[in-house]
């Protein structure tokens, strides 16, 4: 998926995105002001595209991976975009807001059209190497499927990008597996629905990624009703006084290994424009 979110072609999965970074040298300490950092599509880049909630697309060399697609209007009240196109889908666990509703037999429109993976293991997907680390869904949720949660690490163009899913606190095994991750997609919200504040801080302090992308939070523009979805907060309070917050005016950016913030920086994305 390049440009906008991708586009699906019967049975064949092409993508139109591209770019993501991961090393030291790079953006002169991004400021708090909003900035659009989308740029040309270099060969050695991965594009990170935010859909909404915990869903992203990674694209490199015209190959795209969709992560954690959500079901339409289940818990969160908006619809998953219909213009999504990807070569493969990875889902961290069988909750409806991460697997499109497959576990509940909701039959998302992309089911059986795009290869779907959810288990720990080693995968080669186009130009990506993918490692799934066995974890455990945060308490007290997910008991209906044994609290399964797989933390996925996606590697391409010299970058290591990790999606935490709904995992609980960090432990030594996870810390070792996620060593040298430059970009971390992490659940953060003002209600601390998945991780408590101290748990978030320990994860970041232990892994020391260059970029942390908050996910799995309430998006006020899409969820205007107070108290809905239940127990999920925005990120307004969490980021009110934090430093190194980079607000991006679109829902995607290209990152390269040679273009990384000097210090750990939060990247806050807009949601995909086609969501309603």
Buried (B, 14 or more C-beta within 10 A) or exposed (E): BBBBBBBBEEEEBBBBBBBBBBBEEBBEEBEEEEBEBBEEBEEBBBBBBBBBBBBBBBBBBBBBBBBBBBBBEBBBEBBBBEEBBBBBBBBBBBBBBBBBBBBBEBEBEBBEBBEBBBEBEEBEBBBBBBBBBBBBBBEEBBEEEEBBBBBBBBBBBBBBBBBBBBBBBBEEEBEEBBEEBBBBBBBBBBBBBBBEEEBBEBBBEBBEBBBBBBBBBBBEEBBEEEEEBEEBBBBEEBBEEEEBBBBBEBBBBBBBBBBBBBEBBBBBBBBBEBBE
